[in-house]
Amino acid sequence: MRSLKEIYEKVCAEIWFYSKDEAREIAFLLLQKLWGITRTDILVGETDRDAGSLEFYIERINQGEPVQYILGEAWFMNRRFEVNPSVLIPRPETEEMVTRVSSLSPKTILDLGTGCGCIAVTLALEIPDARVYAIDISEHALVTAENNARAHQAQVTFAHANMLDFKNPFDTDTFDLIISNPPYVKENEKPEMRKNVLDFEPHLALFVPNQDPLVFYRHIAETGFRHLAPRGSIWVEINSYLGEETAGVFRDRGYRHVKLLKDFFGKERFLEIKK
């Protein structure tokens, strides 16, 4: 028998692609998922398992492959979501946006570009009286989102549709809340991005052209003008480098309330918009 702490420390030391703090969290995720251990087990537990069985996973991690894709899951607001290379890995900033809107009381919600469905599924669970609708242009992403809705027994209506040419496929024409985390990273920001994001996460869900970085927000503004309920609101996650420019898209379209909000890192990350 070997102590789990000894194995854990060995795995941490072998993960060189990430910082020490990140390596420690990734090592725990591996052991939790593959061996079913807890943090307490790491402190006091023992095992007769072969640590060599982890080498395959460690090698993939050191090649930059996100551990969430390796394990097929990611956590979002204390819930486990299926993820794969057809969807973005949920981010803490998106959790923050969903936490903020969960305090509202919308009866109808539209999630534009749902990805793995973490926004739509979470809101359906947090606001059980709401009717939640979600679209994505990727059929593979929609399959993942539908799997997550079933796993969490969340009532969400999904449809294959394009944010850039939105033709409402649903049984309601107005929504109290329109929410989106659209692509907003400019192509020329690629050199700033880490290999594990750039080489593995779907570019369709990440990048926008340098010459038109706000294209998705213009279409969200148009969709809102057609489908936002009179007292409803739009919430979007944004590129922190383009806060005022993104707000200007909605102001120019005629929205009266456009508020820039900072995330917990102090970056301008969200917009709250009302007619």
N, C-alpha and C positions, 0 to 999 in steps of 0.2 A: 504494500500500500504506500502511496505517496501523498503528501499533503497537497490539497488543492491550492493553497497559497503559493507553494513552490512552483506548481505548474502554471498558475496565473502569472507569476512574475516572469517566468521563462517566456510565455507567450508575449507579454508586454515588451520584453527585450528584443524579441524577434520581429516585431512590427516596427520597421524603421521609416516607412513612408510618411507617417504622421508624427506630430509632436508627442511628447511623453504623456501629456494629459489625454490627448485623443486616443493614443494607443491603449491606455488603461481602460477607457470606456469601450473601445472596440473589442478588446480582449474579453471583457465581461460579457458583452453581447454574444460573442462566439460561444463562450462556455454556458451561458444561460440558455441559448437556443439549442445547441448541439448536445449538451450534457444535462440540461435541466437544473442547473445549480443556482443558488441565490448568493447575494453578497455575504451573508452570514456563513454560508458553506465555504466561501473562499478563506474566511478567517479561521475556521475551526475544523473544516471537513477534510476527509481523505478519500482517495479513489484508487481503484485498481485499473482504471482505464489507461490506454496508451496515449501519451501526449503526441506521439508521432502522427496520430490520425488527424491532428489539427494542421499539419504542415501544408496540405493542399489548400486550405482556406487562407493560411497566412501568406502563401506565395501569391495568391490572387489579390489579396489586400495590398501587398507590396508592389504589385503591378498597377495599382491605382484604382482597381475595381471597387466601387462603394460596397461596404459591408452590408448595406441594406439590400442591394441587389443579390449579393451572394446568399444571404439568408432568406430573401424573398419577402421581407417585411420591414416596416418602419413604424415608429410610434408617433402618434399625433394626438395631442390632448388626452394622454393616458389610454389611448386605444391603439390596438394593433391593426395596421393596414397592409394588405398585400401590395407590393411594389415590384416592378420589373423595368427593363430598359425602355418600355413604351411610355412610361410616366415619370414625371419629376419626383424626386424624393421630397416629402413634405419638409418645410422649413419652420424654424421657431417663429420667424416674423409672421408667417401665415397663421400660426396658432394665435399670435397676439391679435391679429385682425379678427379672427373668428371669435375669440373671447370677447372682444369689444362689441361685436354685433349681436352676440348671444343675449345681451341684456335688452335688446330691442324686442318688440312683439309683432314681427311681421306675420301676416297670414299666408302670404305667397312669396316664395323665394326663387330667384333664378340665378344659377351658378354658370357663368360663361367660361368655358375651357376647364372642365372639371378635373381632368387628369385622372388620378387614382380615386377621386371622389371624396377626398378627406374633408373638403369644405362642406359639400352638400350632405354627406352622411352625418357629419358632426352636428350640423345645424338641424337636421331632421331629428336627431336624438335629443339635442339640447332644447329645441322648441317643438315639442311633439304635436302641437295643434297646427303647426304650419304645413302647407303643401309645398314641397320642395321639388324643383325641376332643374335639370342640369344638361348641358350640351358639351360635346367635344367633336373636333374634326377628325380625331383618330379613332377608328373602330377598335383598334387594339386597346387603347386607353379606356374606351367605354366598357369593354369586357371586364377589365380590371375593376373599374368603378362599380359595375353591377355586382361583381363578386364580393366587393367590400360591403355594399349595401345589404346583400343577403347575409353575409357573415355577422353583421351587426343588427340584423332585423330592422333596418331603417327603411322607411317609405320614401323613396326618391324615384321620380319619373325621369328617365334618361332619353336623350335623342341624339342622333348623329346630325350635326349641323355646324355651320361655319360662322364664327364670330364676325368675320369680315363681310358677310353677306347674310345677315340673320333674317331668316323667314321663320316666324314663330310656329313651331310644330305642336304646341301644347293646347290644352283645353281651356286655358285662361289667357286673356289678352293683356292683363295688367299685373304687375308684381309690386309688392310693398318693399321688397329688397332685391336689388340686382347687385351681385357680388362677383368679383373676378380677380384672379392673379394671372394676368395675361403675360405673354412674352414681352420683355422690356430691356433685355441686355443688348447693347449695340455690338455689331460685329467687331468694331475696333477695340472693344473691351476684352476680347478673347485673351490677349496676353496677360491680363490681370487674373485670369481664372485658373483655378487649380486643375491639375490633370484629371483628378477623379470626377470632376464635373464635366470638363471639356470633352474628355474622351469617351464618357459612358452615358451621360444623361442626354435625353432627346433634344436635339437642336431646334426642332420644330416648336418646342414649348419654351425655349430659352431666348432665342435671338430675333432681333429685328434689324432691318437695313439701316446703315449709318445715315443715309439720306432721308429716311422717314421713320425715325424711332418711335413716334407716337401714333402710328397707324392704328393700333388696336384700340387706343383710347378714343380716337375720333369715332370709331364705329361703336364703341360702348356708349359714347355720348348720344349718337343717333338712335341706338336701340333704346336708351333710356327715355329719349323724348317721345318715342312711339309707345313704349310699354311700361313706363314707370307710373305707379299709382300717384294721385295728387299729393298725398302726404308721405310718399315713399322716399327712399334714399338709395344712392349708389355708393358702394364701398369698393375701392380698388387698391391693390398693392402696386407700388410704383418704383421706378429707378430713382434712387436717392440723389443722383446727379442731375435729375431732370424734374425736380419738384415743381418749381414755378411754371416751367414750360408745360408740364402735364396739367396743372391746375388751369392754365390759360386755355387749354383745349375745351374744357367744360364751361369756363366763363364766356368764351367766344361763342359757344353754341347757345348761350342764353340762360344757363343755370344761375340762380341767384345766390345759392349757398354753396361755396366751394372752400373746404377747409383742409389745409395740410396738417397732418398729424405725424409726430415722431415716434419711432419705435424705441424699445428699451435700450438701444445703443445710441440714442440721440440723433438718429438719421431720419430725414424726411422720407417716410416709407408708405404712408397711406393717404388716401383722399376720401373725405366724406362729402357727398354731393347731394343737393336737393334742388328741386325746381323752385 
